[in-house]
Structure formats: structure tokens, C-alpha cells
């Protein structure tokens, strides 16, 4: 019996329905309910203010409130309340609409029985808890995304500072080298001028000194030209090791542009950059095969194209899995379009009337850097999503995923009338492994068991670490007979497997409990199915361990040697 009673608030004005619900809840063995009744919505709201309830049973036809307004009023006071709506026999659509508006479930009052009532209450509470957990997880994820976004902004700012610092260092180094190179020819030039003054009456000497001055002037001119050709768009690798963006590197850029005037502006702005290779496509249809068959570092796309716009182009790129940074060329002052294309995935935008070498170089740099940062952020998010569903030690799914997946698979099995079996697997005497060899050895064994499970089961089977040394496996489209064969094969494989740790050998065994889901029944819940598998597992433990137990397994089946740990 549950230690804590389930607190139920019933808001219902019909005395007969109240009496029926009260009696039905009393009849349920093994579950204690604490029922509080209010015959008006106003009185029910007072109850909500004064106490906490696990679930609300709410009639939508009350003397002081009618229809879905009743639901809205309750949610206005208690936005997170788990509610089961009570409807009439012919009001199924009302119940469905109530669920769409936030209710956990609905019950037709004319079809009430104790079992249905209790199951609905339990499911409503479970769904409410899962929903709250989902909201918390979503909030945490959004918060993490925001933190990543802020971190990316800081990284971009820091990288810009590093780039400017490196550029300044290059200029300072160039200035120092230039001063050193200029000092000698300037000294020679001044000396030549002084000698010319002394030898004004010697034409041959004057001609010789003039030739020397001309050579010196050419050297100075060459140095000055080198200063003038310092690239303003060049950046150096920063101290982190990987190159940020260096427009001095070879870049392949595709211009998706049907207007010759705009393409000519782009071409003229980049023609002095020998390391930039510019290609052209006149439409979305022409651009896609080019991008599929060639590597491009960036795409410059006009917003308005013959067969669509940049928003459609970005969608096509995403649908076809073509990952490339995109800069959209927009009309002047069209900030609304700019906002839309950035939201749609473009890395930057550039008004067509402001295209120049400087603005284009800056936009290319920003786009490629933003693209890199977005890619790293997406990788981090995928890693985080994996961590939310995977057990860090073994790599199999975790318990949270198991709970969600089991409910999903039970729903599918019930809908299609297919078989479904779960296994609960426990390592025998696992504590002795930790006590004898230490927790590092225990972790090694758990990892090995996880790998063996992944290797032994089908790709469609869901393998989870349930907790500690216990694993759970969901076997869709599998009956008990097949599950027993699979379980026995795995049990035997583990018993024969030799684990090695720190030059020592050990063996371990597993006990397995099997439970089958009856898809034709409305009675079995995920919790009950897990309980059945646990009971079978405990039976295997009681009978000596290292065996498989479950429904329709005879006493001679699934029995190995008595469980023990062999220390070598």
C-alpha cells in the first residue's frame, strides 16, 4: 500500500456523481485516496488556495461556471494543475477539446467504474509529472543554448581582438623591418648628395654619383611599394592553434546572381584577391547541382532570384543537407528581409549598394566565422542531447529514456496488437567485484556488459542501464519464447566471458527476469510491467542466480551453474 495518500479535489455539483466517485475510490485495494469535494467552482478555487492536491476531477457544467471557461479559470489560478475533466456520455468531443486546452485526461461520468477511475487518476498524475520534467528539461536546454549563444558572442569578440592584435603585431614587425631596410639606402642617398656637392666640377664623378643615387632611389621605391601592398584583410592564426579566417587562403565562392550589374560589382571588388575563386549561378535550380558536385567555402546570393528568393534557397540547402555559409545581398534599407534571412540560417547580409572590397571582405569574414561557430554550437547541442538520453559509463540508454521508450512501445504494441517483452538483467554478486578490485574494476565490468548487450541484441531492441548493476532491455515484436532464447544465450555468454582487470582475470554471472505485455488488456501500466520483470528477476535470485525466469519458463529452463565470482 502507498505510504502517502493521493489527494483528490472533486469539483462537482451533482450529489449522485459525488457519492459514486467517493464509493468507487473506497473500493480500490492497495491505494489510499484523500478526497475533498466542492460543489461550486468558487469553493473549489478556495480549496486550491488553501491546500495542495495531486489531481483535480473537474465538471465543466457547474452552477457558477459553464464550459471551457471553467478550465481556463482553474488554470488562471493554478497553471500547473493536473486536471481530469468529467463529461457526459455524449460529450467525447468535449473531453478531447479539454485535453487540447491542457487537461491531462477526461472521463465520461456514465461509464465510471473503480478500475477506470483509478487508472485515469494515476495516468493523469504520471503524465503531469512527465510534462513538468519535460518543461524543466526544455527550460534547461534553452538556458544552455542561451549560454552557448552568449559564449559564442564572447568568443567572436575575443577572436576579433586577437585578430586586431595579430594584425597590429604584423604591422609593427613590418614597420621595424622597414625602418631597418630603409636606414642603409637613405644613408647612402644622403652621402651621395654630399659627394655631388664636393665634386660639382668633375662631370665623370657626378655621373657616377647620379647613377648610385638612382639605384638607391629604386631600392627605396621598392620598399615603399612593399609597405603599400600590406593586405588589410589578412589575419594570422591565433594562439589557440586553428586558423580563424584568412582571406589570404584559397577560397571558393559561388555567387547566385542573375543581375549582371550586381555580379560585376562583386567581381570587381574581389578581382584583386588572387586567392579567391569566384563562380556564378543564375538561379536556385542552377546553383544546387553546382554545390552538390563542388566544394565551396561561401555562397553570395541575391535575395530576389528568377525561381524564388533567398529564404526558399536557404530552405532547399537545409533540406538537401548542403552546409555552406550564405551571405544574402539585399536591397538598401530592407532590414525586415535581413532579419528574416538571418533567422532562416544566413550568416550575414549585405545591401547591394554598399558592395565594395572592404565591405565584402568583412562580410565574408563574418559569415565564415559565424558559420564555424554555429557548427560548433550544433555539435555541442547534439552532444548534450546525447548525454540527456545516454548512460555516460556504458554508452547505452539511461533510465529516463527507458521510462519514456517503454510507454511509447506499449502504446505501439497495443495499437497494432504486436508482442512486447522486457528483460531486467542484474549482475550477480557485483558488490564483491567492487569490494575485491575497487570501483574502477566494477566500471570496467559494467562497460563490458553494455558492449555485450549491444552486440547480442537486435538494432530495434532498446538497451538501457536501469541503475547500478541493473540493465533493462525492451524487445519489440518479440514473444516470451523468443525472449527466453535470447536471454539464455546472453546469460551463457556472460558466464563464459573472462573479464580482465589489472592483469587479473575474473568471471561474473547475470540473473534475468522476463515480463510480457498483454496488448489486448487495458489493465497493465508501464510500472506494472517493470514490476513483473522485477519479480521474475528476484525469483531467479532466490533460486540461486545465474538463471532466466519469467512467464512460461519451466523449472528446467534458464538454469545455469550457481552464481559466483571467479578470481584468477
N, C-alpha and C positions, 0 to 999 in steps of 0.2 A: 504494500500500500504506500502511496506517495506520502511523504512526511508533511509536505506543505499542501493545504487545500487549494484548489483552483477557485479563485474569486470571480464570480459571475455577476454582472449587473444586468437585470432584465427590465427593459423599459417597455411595458405592455399594459394596455388598459382593459383587456378582456380577462375577467376573473377566471373563466374556464381554461383559457390558454395558460394563464399563470399557474393554475393548480396542476394542469397536466405536466408542464415543464418541471415544476417542483417535484412531482411524484417520479417522473422519469429519471431525474438526476439522483434521487434517493435510491433507485433500484440498482444502480450501477455498482457492482462489487469491485473493490480494489482501487477505486478513485473517490476521493472526498471533494465535494463541491461546497462552496460557501456562497449561497445565493442571496442577493439583495434585490428587492423589487421596487420599481417606481411606476405609477400609473399615469404619469404626465411627463412630458419632455422637460418641463421646468424643474420638476422634482428630481428627474434623472440627472440633470446638469448640476444640481446641488450635490447629489451623491458623488458625482465625478470630482467636484471641487473638494469634497471632504475626505475621499478615500481613493485608494488605488485598486484597480481591477485588472484581471488577466484578460478578460474578454467581455464584450457587450453584446447582448441579444436585443436587437432594436426593431420594434414595429414601426412601419412608416405611416401608419394611419392612427394617429393619436388625437385626443380631443383638442390639444393646443398646438398641434403641428401636423401637416399632411405632406406626403410625397417626399421627394428627394431633398426638399428644404430641411427636413428633419436630419438627414445625413449631414448636410452642409453645416447646420448649426452645431451638431456634435463635434464635427471636425474643426470648426472655428474655435471651440473651447479646448478640445484635445486632438490636435492634428495627428498624433501618432497612435490613436486608439485602435485596437483590433476589434472590428465590428462584424457580427453576423446578422444579416437583415432577415427579418421574419416576414414572409409574404403569404398571400392566399394561394389556393390550389391552382388558379388560372393565371397567376402573376409571375410565370417563369421569366418573361422578358424584363419584368421589373427587377427581379433578382440579378439578372445578368447585367443590366444597366447599373445597378448598385455596385457591382464588382468593378465595372469600368470607372465608377466615381470614387473608388478607394476601399470599398468594403472587402473583407477577406473572403466571405462566402455568403450564401443565403440558404434559408430553409423554408419549405412550404409547410405551413402550420397543420394542414390537414393530413400530412404524411409522416408526422413525427413519431419516432419510436426512440427508446433509450439509446440503443446502439448507434443509430444515425446521429442523434443529438450530440452524444459524447465524442464521436469521431469527428464531427464537424467542428466542435469546440476545440479539440486537440489540434486538428489541422490548421484552424484559424490562428491559434497561438503559435504553432510551428512556422507557418508562413509569415506571420508578423515578425517573429524573431529573425528569420532568414532575410526578410525585407530590410529590417533595421541593420543587419550585418552587411547587406549589400550596400545600403546607403553609407554606412561607415567606411566600407572599403572604397566605394566610389569617391567619397569625400577625401580619403587619404590619397587616392590616386590623383585626384585633381590637385590636391595640395602639393603632391610630389611633382606633378607636371609643372605647376606654377614655380616651384623651387628650381626645377630644371631650367625653365624659361628665364628666370632671373639669373641663374648661374650662367646660362649661355650669354646673356647680355653682358654680365661682368667679364666673361671670357673674351667676348668680342671687344669690349672696351680695353681690356688688358692687352689683347693682341694688337690693337691699333697703336697703343702706347709703345709696345715692343717694336712694331714696325717703324714708327717715327724715330724711336731711339736708334734702331739699326741704321735707318736712312741717315740720321744725323752723324752716326759714327762713320758711315761710308764717306759722307761729305767732308768730315773733319780729317779723316785719313787721306782723302784725296787732296784736301787743301794743304796738309802738311807735306805730302809728296810733291805737290805742285810748287810749293814755295821752295822746296829743296832743288827741284829741277830748274826753276826759273833763276835761282841765285847765280848759277855759273854763267849762263848766257848773258844775263843782264850785266854782270861784272865785265865780261868780255866786250859787250857793246859799249859800255862806258869807257873802257880802256882804249878801244878803237877810236872813239870820238876824240879822246885826249891826244892820241898819237897823230890823228889827222891835223889837229891844231898845230902840233910841233913840226909837221912835215908839209906845210902848205906849199913850199917851193919845190917839192920833189914829186912830179906827176906820177912816176912809176910807183913810188911808195903809196901815194894817195889811192891809186887804182887797186893796189894790193889790200889796203885797209878797207876800201869800199867793198871789195869782194868779201872780206871777213865779216863786215857789218851785215851784208845781205844774207850770208849764211846764218849768222846769229839771229837775224830777224825772222828767217824761216823757221828756225828751231822754236823761237818764242811763239810764232803764229801757230805752229803745230800743237804746242802745249795748250794754248788758248782754245783751239778747236776741240781738244780733248775735254776741257772743262765744260764747254758749251754742249757737248753730247752726253753729259751725265743724264741718265734716264730718270725722269721724275716719277715713273710708275713702277720702279724696281723695288722689290723688298727682298730681304735676306731671310734665310731660315732662322727661326728664333730658337732660344736656348732650350726649348722643350724637345727639340730633336727633329720634328717633322716640319716640312716646309709649309708655311701658311698659304699664301697665294703669291706667285711670282710671275708677273706678266712678261718676264724675260724668257720663261719656259715656253715650249711649243703648246699652243692652244688651238683646238679645232672648234670653230664657232659656226653654227648654222643660222643664217638669217631667213626667217619665214616672213617674206615681204613681197607683196605684189606691186607696190608703188615704187617705180624706178627712182623717183626723187629722194625718197627716204633711204632706199638701199644705197644710193650714191653717197649720201651723207655719211652713212655708216662705213662704207668702203673707204671714202676719203679720210675719215677720222682714224682708220686703222692701217692705212696703206704703208705708213712709215714704221710699222711694227712688224719686222720680218719674221717674227716667231708666231704670229697669229695667222692661221689659215682660215679664210672666210669662204663659206659656201652659201648657196642660196636655194630656197624652195619657194614657189609662188603660192602655195596653198597648204591646208592641213593634209589633204589627200596625198600631195606630193611629198610632204615632209616625213610622214610616218615611215614609209619603206626606207628612206634615206637614214633615218635614225635607227631603224632596226638593223641595218646592214653595215653601219659605220659607227665609230666611236666619236662622240662629240663631247667637249667639255662644257659647252653652254649653248643655249638657244636664245636668239633675239627674235621675238615675234611681235608683229603689229597686232594691236587689239582687234582691228577690223580686217578680216580676210575674205576672199571670194566665197569660201564654203563654210563660213562660220566665224566665230570670234575667239579670242584667246581663252575665254572661260571654257568653251567647248574643246578647244585644243588641249588645255590642261587636263580636262576630264578624259579625253582619249588617251593621253600619255599615261595617266594613272591606271585606266582600265587595261591597257596593254603592258603595264609593268615597265614602262620606259622611264628610268630615273635619270634626269638631267636637270640642272638648274636652268630656269627660264627667266629672262628679263622681258617684260612687256613694254612695247612702245605705245604710248597713249597720246591722245590729243592734249593740247595745252590746258591746264587747269582742271582736268577731269579727275578730281580726287576721289569721286564716288567709284568710278571704274577702277582706279588704282587700289582702293580699299578692297574691292571685290576680288581683283586678281591676286592680291597678296593673300587674302583668306582662302582662295581656291588653290593656292600652292605655288604661285610665282615667288621668286626670291627677291625681285626688285622690279621697279618700273621706271621709265624714263620718258618725259614729254618729247615728242618728235622735234619740236622747235628748239630744244636745248641740247641736241646731239652735237658733241664735239669730242676731240681726242681726250680732253680731261674728264668730262662727264661720263663718257663711255668707259674709259679705263676704271674710273671709280665705281661705276655700276657693275662692271664685270667682276671687279674685286669683291664688292659687297655680296653679289649674287653667289659667287662660288664659295665664299666663306660662310654665308648663311646656309647654303645647301649642305656643306660639310657638317655644320653644327646641328642642323635638323636631322641629318642621317645618324649622327652620334646620339642625339636625344631619342630618336626612334629605337635605336638599338638598346639604349638604357631602359626604355619603357617595355620593350619586349622581354628584356631580361627580368624586369620587375614583375611583369605578368607571369612569367615562368616561375619565379620564386614564390608567387602567391598560390600556385597550384602544385608545386613540386616539393618533395622532401629533399632538403639540402644534402643530407648524408647519402641517401641511396639513389637519388635521381628518379624514383618512382613517384606517383601522385601522392599527395598528402591526405590527411583525414577530411579536411574541409572539402576537397574535391570529391572524395568518396561519398560523402553525405549528399552532395548535390547530384552527382552522377547516378547514385542508386535510385533516388526519387525519379530522375529522368528516365532511367532504364525500366523501372517498374511501370511507369506510365506508358512507355512504348510497348512493353510486353502485354499489358492489359489491352491496349488499343488493337494490337494485331494478333492477340491470342498466342504469343510465342513463349517458349520456355525461357526461364531465367534462374540462374543459380549463383549463390555467393559462397566463397570459401573464407573461413577465418583460420589463419595459419599462425601458430605460436612456436617459437624456438624453445625446445625442452632444456631445462636447467641452464638457461642463458646467464643467470646471475653468477654461476660458477665460472663462466668464461671471464667475466669482469673481475671477479674476486681473485682468480688464479693468475690471469695475464694482464689485467688492467683494462680500462675503458677503451684504450686505443685498439686493443685486440678485439674487443666487442664491436667497435665501429667497423673494423675490417670484416668481421663475420656478417654484420648487417648489410654492408655494401655487397659482399659476395652473394648473399641470399637474394638481394634485389636484382643483381645481374642474372642469377639463375632463374628467377621468376620471369624476367623479361625474355630470356632465352627459351623458356619452357612453354609459355602461353602464346595464344594467337595475338595477332595485331589488334583485333577487335576487343580483346579482353582488357579490362581496366585493372591495373595493379596498383595498390596503394599501401603505404605504410600507415597502419591504423594507430600505432602508438607504441613506444618502447620496442619490444622484440616481437610485436604482433603485426602481421600483414593481412590485408583483405584483398580479395580478387572478385571482380564482377564478371560473370561468364554469360553474355547474352546468347540467345538461341542455343542453349545447352540444357539437356535434361540431367537428372541426378546420376543416371548410369554413366553417361559420358564424363560428367564431372568427377565421378569416383575414379574412373580410369586415369584421368588427368592428374588427380590428387595423389593417387597411389604411385604413379610414375614419378611425380615430383618428390614425394616423401622418400622413395627409394633412392632417387638420385642424390638427395641431400645426405642421406645416411651413409652413402658410399663415397661422398666427396671428402677429400682431405684438405683441410684448411691449414695454411702455413702462416706463422707469425714469429718473427724474430728467431728464425732457424728452428722453430719448434712446430710440431705437427699436432693437430687436434681434429676431432670429429664431433659433429653435433647432429641432433635429430630434430624433427618437427612433428607436431601434432596438428591435425587438420579437422575442422568441423565444417560440414556442408549443410546448407539450407536452401530449399527450393521455394520460389514464389508461385503462388497459385493465381494465375492471371484471370481465372473465372470467378474469383471471390472478391467481394468489396471489403473484406474484414482485415486484411493484412496490411500493416503500415511498414515503412522502411525500418522503424525501430524494432518492430516485432520480428521482421526477417533477420535483422542482425542478432537479436536475442536468441532466435532459433539456432543460428550458426554458432553462437557463443555456447549455448547449451550442449550442442554436439561436440564442440571443442573441449569443453570441461569433461564430458563423458570420456573422450579419448585420453585426457589427462588422468582421470580416475582409474582407467583400465590399464595404465602402465606407460602411457605416452608412446611416441613414435608409431602412430597409427592414424587412420582416417575413420571418422564416424559421421553419420548423417542418416537421413531417412532411407529406408530400404537397403541398408548395408548390413549384411548378416554378421554373425559373431565371428565368422572365419575370414571375413574380408577386411582389408585395410589394417592388418596387424603385422607389425614388424617385430624385431627383437626389442626387448625392454630398453627404454631410453637411457642413455648415459653419455658422459663426455669422455672421450679417449684422449689422454695426454701423452704425446710422443716426445 
